[in-house]
């Protein structure tokens, strides 16, 4: 009798194991398919997947640099769309909200049922620090205030910035009035003092209006006195000669030591400004970035 029961239990255990293994394999394949579906490039005209609002003034001025472009999905995946906010790079003294990055990624973001905003801000040729930071904060405040108008979910915001835009995005997440689900920095500046003293970054000096260490550190994500409860993704090319990859690597350690959920992704042989380039580095960044976004929204 006991032998018969043991035999039955063994058979049942084997059956359970087999079904569990099949379910796990199916689950893995479904997860892979899911991530493939959100990270593969989308070649759909933006007008087919989004409603676009161009040049919205966000700070109650008529300054063209204090405007943003907002797109909302025509087929929203949520009752109110989470918002992806993009802050462009360009050394704080050039660049704008309409560039190869927004042109490449806008349709993909909208096709996932998300809203996206690309923000212009006053450049250092017009005004110095903290004008740029204030503009980013004003743009975020505007989107939160207009959330009901555009069916946006103001409690689910992801902010992205590349290069100088990465520094501005991170500082807004660290010092701003609103919580962010995630922060994505691509080859971002996290230590302005190092940029000035070791890289002789004239753009950083022009932006800050000073070489003073205390000013540089006060506007550097790496020197924050406290960090938000959010997730960070830091992507950096190992061949970056403008902003060394060590900046993101060291910043990732600082975040980790402060209990922040952070991913540091070193992209082999990638130079500065690889987002929107359409090459292999951009492909790696795309998959990394959209996987990160999908995980935040699950």
C-alpha positions as CSV (number, residue, x, y, z in Angstrom):
1,X,0.0,0.0,0.0
2,X,2.8,2.4,1.0
3,X,4.7,1.5,-2.1
4,X,1.7,2.2,-4.2
5,X,1.1,5.6,-2.6
6,X,4.8,6.5,-3.0
7,X,4.6,5.5,-6.7
8,X,1.4,7.6,-7.2
9,X,3.0,10.6,-5.4
10,X,6.1,10.3,-7.6
11,X,4.0,10.2,-10.8
12,X,2.0,13.2,-9.6
13,X,5.2,15.1,-8.8
14,X,6.6,14.3,-12.2
15,X,3.4,15.5,-13.9
16,X,3.4,18.8,-11.8
17,X,7.1,19.3,-12.7
18,X,6.5,18.8,-16.4
19,X,3.5,21.2,-16.5
20,X,5.4,23.7,-14.4
21,X,8.4,23.5,-16.8
22,X,6.1,23.9,-19.8
23,X,4.4,26.9,-18.2
24,X,7.8,28.5,-17.4
25,X,9.0,28.0,-20.9
26,X,5.8,29.5,-22.3
27,X,6.1,32.3,-19.9
28,X,9.6,33.0,-20.9
29,X,8.7,33.0,-24.6
30,X,5.7,35.3,-24.0
31,X,8.0,37.7,-22.0
32,X,10.6,37.6,-24.8
33,X,7.8,38.3,-27.4
34,X,6.4,41.1,-25.2
35,X,9.8,42.9,-25.0
36,X,10.5,42.3,-28.7
37,X,7.1,44.0,-29.5
38,X,8.0,47.1,-27.5
39,X,11.6,47.5,-28.4
40,X,11.6,46.8,-32.1
41,X,11.6,50.0,-34.2
42,X,8.2,51.3,-35.2
43,X,8.0,52.7,-38.8
44,X,4.6,54.3,-38.5
45,X,3.9,58.0,-39.4
46,X,3.5,59.9,-36.2
47,X,0.1,61.4,-37.4
48,X,-1.3,57.9,-37.6
49,X,-0.6,57.1,-33.9
50,X,-0.6,60.4,-32.1
51,X,-2.3,63.8,-31.8
52,X,0.4,66.4,-31.9
53,X,0.3,69.8,-30.2
54,X,3.3,71.9,-31.3
55,X,4.9,74.9,-29.5
56,X,2.8,74.9,-26.4
57,X,3.9,77.8,-24.1
58,X,4.6,76.3,-20.7
59,X,5.7,79.3,-18.7
60,X,3.2,82.1,-19.6
61,X,5.7,83.8,-21.9
62,X,6.0,84.4,-25.6
63,X,9.6,83.1,-25.6
64,X,9.9,80.4,-28.3
65,X,12.5,78.6,-26.2
66,X,9.9,78.2,-23.4
67,X,7.6,75.9,-25.4
68,X,7.1,72.2,-25.7
69,X,5.7,69.8,-28.2
70,X,3.2,67.3,-26.8
71,X,1.9,64.2,-28.4
72,X,-0.9,62.0,-27.0
73,X,-1.6,58.5,-28.3
74,X,-4.6,58.0,-30.5
75,X,-5.0,54.5,-29.1
76,X,-4.1,54.9,-25.4
77,X,-3.2,51.8,-23.5
78,X,-4.3,53.5,-20.2
79,X,-7.3,55.5,-19.1
80,X,-4.8,58.4,-18.7
81,X,-1.5,58.2,-20.5
82,X,1.8,58.1,-18.6
83,X,4.1,60.8,-19.8
84,X,7.6,60.5,-21.2
85,X,9.3,63.9,-21.0
86,X,12.4,64.5,-23.1
87,X,15.0,67.2,-22.4
88,X,17.4,67.7,-25.3
89,X,21.2,67.9,-25.1
90,X,23.6,70.3,-26.9
91,X,26.0,71.6,-24.3
92,X,23.3,73.9,-22.9
93,X,24.0,76.3,-25.7
94,X,22.5,74.7,-28.8
95,X,19.9,72.0,-29.8
96,X,16.1,72.1,-29.7
97,X,13.1,69.9,-29.1
98,X,12.8,68.8,-32.7
99,X,15.8,66.6,-33.5
100,X,16.8,63.1,-34.6
101,X,15.9,61.6,-31.2
102,X,12.4,62.9,-31.1
103,X,11.9,62.1,-34.8
104,X,13.0,58.5,-34.3
105,X,11.3,57.6,-31.0
106,X,8.1,59.6,-31.0
107,X,6.0,57.1,-33.0
108,X,7.3,54.2,-30.9
109,X,6.3,55.9,-27.7
110,X,2.8,56.8,-29.0
111,X,2.3,53.3,-30.4
112,X,2.8,52.0,-26.8
113,X,-0.1,54.2,-25.7
114,X,2.1,56.7,-23.9
115,X,2.2,60.5,-24.1
116,X,5.4,62.3,-24.9
117,X,6.6,65.9,-24.4
118,X,9.8,67.3,-25.9
119,X,10.9,70.5,-24.1
120,X,12.8,73.5,-25.4
121,X,14.5,75.7,-22.8
122,X,16.5,78.9,-22.8
123,X,20.0,78.3,-23.9
124,X,23.1,79.7,-22.2
125,X,23.5,82.1,-25.1
126,X,20.4,83.8,-23.7
127,X,20.5,83.1,-20.0
128,X,22.7,81.3,-17.5
129,X,22.1,78.9,-14.7
130,X,19.5,78.4,-13.2
131,X,17.4,79.6,-16.1
132,X,17.6,76.2,-17.9
133,X,16.7,74.3,-14.7
134,X,13.8,76.7,-14.0
135,X,12.5,76.1,-17.5
136,X,12.5,72.4,-17.1
137,X,10.7,72.7,-13.8
138,X,8.1,75.0,-15.4
139,X,7.5,72.6,-18.2
140,X,6.9,69.7,-15.8
141,X,4.6,71.9,-13.7
142,X,2.6,72.8,-16.9
143,X,2.2,69.2,-17.9
144,X,1.0,68.2,-14.4
145,X,-1.4,71.2,-14.3
146,X,-2.8,70.3,-17.8
147,X,-3.1,66.6,-17.1
148,X,-6.9,66.5,-17.3
149,X,-6.9,68.6,-20.4
150,X,-4.8,66.1,-22.3
151,X,-5.8,62.9,-20.4
152,X,-2.3,62.5,-18.9
153,X,-1.4,60.5,-15.8
154,X,0.6,63.0,-13.7
155,X,1.6,60.3,-11.2
156,X,3.4,58.3,-13.9
157,X,6.1,60.5,-15.4
158,X,9.4,59.3,-16.9
159,X,12.0,61.9,-17.7
160,X,14.7,61.4,-20.3
161,X,17.7,63.5,-21.1
162,X,20.8,63.1,-23.2
163,X,24.2,64.8,-22.5
164,X,23.4,68.3,-21.0
165,X,19.7,67.3,-21.1
166,X,20.6,64.3,-18.9
167,X,22.0,66.6,-16.3
168,X,18.9,68.8,-16.4
169,X,16.5,65.8,-16.3
170,X,18.3,64.3,-13.3
171,X,18.4,67.6,-11.4
172,X,14.7,68.1,-12.0
173,X,14.0,64.6,-10.6
174,X,16.3,65.2,-7.6
175,X,15.2,68.8,-6.7
176,X,11.8,69.2,-8.4
177,X,8.3,69.3,-6.9
178,X,7.1,66.1,-8.6
179,X,7.8,62.4,-8.3
180,X,9.1,60.5,-11.3
181,X,8.7,56.8,-12.0
182,X,12.1,56.8,-13.7
183,X,15.0,58.9,-14.9
184,X,16.9,58.0,-18.1
185,X,20.3,59.7,-18.6
186,X,22.1,59.0,-21.9
187,X,25.8,60.0,-21.8
188,X,24.7,62.6,-19.2
189,X,26.7,65.0,-17.2
190,X,26.6,64.1,-13.5
191,X,29.6,65.9,-12.2
192,X,30.0,69.5,-13.6
193,X,33.1,70.1,-11.5
194,X,34.9,67.3,-13.1
195,X,33.8,68.5,-16.6
196,X,35.2,71.9,-15.8
197,X,38.5,70.9,-14.1
198,X,39.4,67.8,-16.0
199,X,37.7,68.3,-19.4
200,X,38.0,72.0,-19.7
201,X,34.3,72.1,-20.7
202,X,33.8,75.7,-21.8
203,X,30.1,75.0,-22.4
204,X,29.7,74.0,-18.7
205,X,31.4,77.2,-17.6
206,X,29.2,79.3,-19.9
207,X,26.0,77.5,-18.7
208,X,26.9,78.0,-15.0
209,X,28.4,81.5,-15.5
210,X,31.2,80.5,-13.3
211,X,34.1,78.1,-12.6
212,X,33.4,78.1,-8.9
213,X,33.5,74.6,-7.4
214,X,30.5,75.2,-5.1
215,X,28.3,76.3,-7.9
216,X,29.3,73.4,-10.1
217,X,28.7,70.9,-7.4
218,X,25.3,72.5,-6.4
219,X,24.0,71.7,-9.9
220,X,25.6,68.3,-10.2
221,X,23.5,65.1,-9.7
222,X,26.5,63.4,-8.2
223,X,26.6,65.9,-5.3
224,X,23.0,65.8,-4.3
225,X,22.3,65.8,-0.6
226,X,19.4,63.4,-1.0
227,X,18.0,61.3,-3.8
228,X,14.3,60.6,-4.8
229,X,12.5,57.3,-4.6
230,X,12.7,56.5,-8.3
231,X,14.6,54.3,-10.7
232,X,17.6,55.5,-12.8
233,X,18.9,54.2,-16.1
234,X,22.3,55.5,-17.0
235,X,23.6,54.6,-20.5
236,X,27.0,55.7,-21.7
237,X,29.4,54.9,-24.5
238,X,32.8,53.6,-23.6
239,X,34.4,55.7,-26.4
240,X,32.8,59.0,-25.3
241,X,35.5,61.6,-25.4
242,X,33.2,64.5,-24.5
243,X,31.6,63.2,-21.3
244,X,33.7,60.2,-20.0
245,X,31.8,57.0,-19.2
246,X,33.3,57.2,-15.8
247,X,30.9,59.9,-14.9
248,X,27.9,57.6,-15.3
249,X,29.7,54.7,-13.8
250,X,30.7,56.7,-10.7
251,X,27.2,58.2,-10.4
252,X,25.6,54.8,-10.5
253,X,27.8,53.8,-7.5
254,X,26.7,56.9,-5.7
255,X,23.0,56.1,-6.4
256,X,23.4,52.5,-5.4
257,X,25.1,53.5,-2.1
258,X,22.1,55.8,-1.4
259,X,19.7,52.9,-1.9
260,X,18.5,54.1,-5.3
261,X,17.4,51.5,-7.9
262,X,19.9,52.1,-10.7
263,X,21.0,50.4,-13.9
264,X,24.3,51.3,-15.5
265,X,24.7,50.2,-19.1
266,X,28.1,50.7,-20.8
267,X,27.7,50.5,-24.6
268,X,30.9,49.2,-26.1
269,X,32.8,51.6,-28.4
270,X,29.9,54.0,-28.6
271,X,30.9,57.7,-28.9
272,X,29.0,60.7,-27.5
273,X,25.5,61.4,-28.8
274,X,24.6,57.9,-30.1
275,X,20.8,58.3,-29.5
276,X,19.0,58.8,-32.7
277,X,22.1,57.8,-34.8
278,X,20.4,54.7,-36.2
279,X,23.6,52.6,-35.7
280,X,24.2,49.5,-33.5
281,X,24.7,51.7,-30.4
282,X,21.4,53.3,-30.9
283,X,19.8,49.9,-31.3
284,X,21.2,48.7,-28.0
285,X,20.0,51.9,-26.3
286,X,16.5,51.5,-27.8
287,X,16.1,48.0,-26.4
288,X,17.5,49.0,-23.0
289,X,15.4,52.1,-22.7
290,X,12.1,50.7,-23.8
291,X,12.6,47.6,-21.6
292,X,13.2,49.9,-18.7
293,X,10.1,51.9,-19.5
294,X,8.0,48.8,-19.8
295,X,9.2,47.4,-16.5
296,X,8.4,50.7,-14.8
297,X,4.8,50.7,-16.1
298,X,4.0,47.1,-15.3
